[in-house]
């Protein structure tokens, strides 16, 4: 404790720090903007999200080992962000990662699925340039990583 502070004050600060949730202004702001947005605005926001995903994926690559496995990195990121996903093997020998259908975990992380899709697509392409995000029924998304040439 610092000199001149009281135990009661320090205890209150600890209690406040433990009880408050993360302060998020951007999420409600994005949800508000996209609620009644024109198709042009949704497209602009999606393009920005895609660029941000690509930048973040590129930054991750810069600090990883050379022999990384893109699908494993992507799965680890999704799990770290609290987004349930299911890895699988594609018929062509590639890897798929399916992201759940209810969208609540995706929207907790990205505020809106219209932001999540482009961001995740940009991120996956940064990890492996030929990766593809495929939207599915019921809010599901699948990221397909083609087999890598050795």
C-alpha positions in Angstrom: 0.0 0.0 0.0 1.1 3.5 -0.6 1.7 5.9 2.2 -1.3 8.0 2.9 -4.0 5.6 1.6 -6.4 3.6 3.7 -7.0 -0.1 3.7 -10.8 0.6 3.2 -10.1 2.7 0.0 -7.8 0.0 -1.4 -10.3 -2.7 -0.6 -13.1 -0.7 -2.4 -10.8 -0.4 -5.5 -10.2 -4.1 -5.5 -13.9 -4.9 -5.2 -14.8 -2.4 -8.0 -12.1 -3.9 -10.3 -13.4 -7.4 -9.7 -17.1 -6.7 -10.1 -17.1 -4.5 -13.2 -17.3 -6.0 -16.7 -14.9 -4.9 -19.5 -16.0 -1.5 -20.7 -17.0 -1.7 -24.4 -18.1 1.3 -26.3 -17.3 0.1 -29.8 -19.7 -2.9 -29.6 -22.9 -1.0 -28.9 -21.8 1.7 -31.3 -21.3 -0.8 -34.2 -24.6 -2.5 -33.3 -26.4 0.9 -33.4 -24.8 1.9 -36.7 -25.6 -1.4 -38.4 -29.1 -1.8 -37.0 -30.8 0.2 -39.8 -27.7 0.7 -42.0 -27.9 1.0 -45.8 -26.3 -1.8 -47.8 -23.5 0.6 -48.7 -22.6 1.3 -45.1 -22.7 -2.4 -44.3 -20.3 -3.1 -47.2 -18.0 -0.3 -46.0 -17.9 -1.7 -42.5 -17.3 -5.2 -43.8 -14.4 -4.0 -45.9 -12.8 -2.3 -42.9 -13.4 -5.4 -40.8 -11.7 -7.5 -43.5 -8.7 -5.3 -43.6 -8.4 -5.3 -39.8 -8.6 -9.1 -39.8 -5.8 -9.3 -42.4 -3.7 -6.9 -40.4 -4.2 -8.8 -37.2 -3.5 -12.2 -38.9 -0.3 -10.8 -40.4 0.8 -9.5 -37.0 0.2 -13.0 -35.6 2.3 -14.5 -38.3 5.2 -12.1 -37.6 5.6 -13.5 -34.1 5.1 -17.2 -34.8 7.4 -20.0 -35.7 8.0 -20.7 -39.4 6.3 -24.2 -39.2 3.0 -23.1 -37.9 -0.3 -24.8 -38.9 -2.8 -22.2 -40.0 -6.0 -24.2 -39.1 -4.6 -24.9 -35.6 -3.7 -21.2 -35.1 -7.2 -20.2 -36.2 -8.9 -22.7 -34.0 -6.8 -21.6 -31.0 -7.7 -18.0 -31.7 -11.4 -18.7 -31.9 -11.3 -20.7 -28.6 -9.3 -17.9 -26.9 -11.9 -15.4 -28.0 -14.6 -17.7 -26.5 -16.1 -18.7 -29.9 -16.9 -22.5 -30.0 -15.8 -24.2 -33.1 -15.4 -27.6 -34.5 -12.4 -28.7 -36.6 -12.9 -31.3 -39.3 -11.3 -32.8 -42.4 -12.4 -31.8 -45.8 -12.9 -34.4 -48.6 -9.9 -32.8 -50.5 -7.6 -33.4 -47.5 -7.9 -29.8 -46.3 -9.1 -28.7 -42.9 -12.4 -27.1 -42.0 -13.3 -25.1 -38.9 -17.1 -24.7 -38.3 -18.2 -21.9 -36.1 -21.5 -22.4 -34.2 -24.9 -21.4 -35.3 -26.6 -19.4 -32.6 -24.1 -16.5 -33.0 -24.2 -15.3 -29.4 -20.5 -16.0 -28.9 -19.6 -14.5 -32.2 -21.6 -11.3 -31.4 -20.0 -11.1 -28.0 -16.6 -10.9 -29.7 -17.6 -8.9 -32.8 -20.8 -7.0 -32.0 -22.4 -8.2 -35.3 -22.1 -11.2 -37.5 -21.7 -8.7 -40.5 -18.4 -7.6 -38.9 -17.4 -11.1 -37.8 -17.5 -12.7 -41.3 -15.2 -10.3 -43.1 -12.9 -10.0 -40.1 -12.5 -13.8 -39.8 -12.1 -14.2 -43.6 -9.3 -11.6 -43.6 -7.6 -13.2 -40.6 -7.8 -16.7 -42.2 -6.4 -15.5 -45.5 -3.5 -13.8 -43.7 -2.7 -17.2 -42.1 -3.1 -19.1 -45.4 -3.7 -17.0 -48.5 -6.1 -19.5 -50.1 -8.3 -20.0 -47.0 -12.0 -19.3 -47.6 -14.9 -18.4 -45.2 -18.2 -20.0 -46.3 -21.4 -18.7 -44.7 -23.9 -21.4 -43.8 -27.5 -21.8 -42.7 -28.5 -20.6 -39.3 -25.6 -18.2 -38.8 -23.0 -21.0 -39.1 -19.7 -20.2 -40.8 -17.1 -22.6 -42.1 -13.5 -21.7 -42.7 -11.9 -24.0 -45.3 -8.1 -24.3 -45.4 -7.1 -26.2 -48.5 -4.3 -28.7 -48.2 -0.9 -27.1 -48.2 1.8 -28.1 -50.7 4.9 -29.4 -49.0 
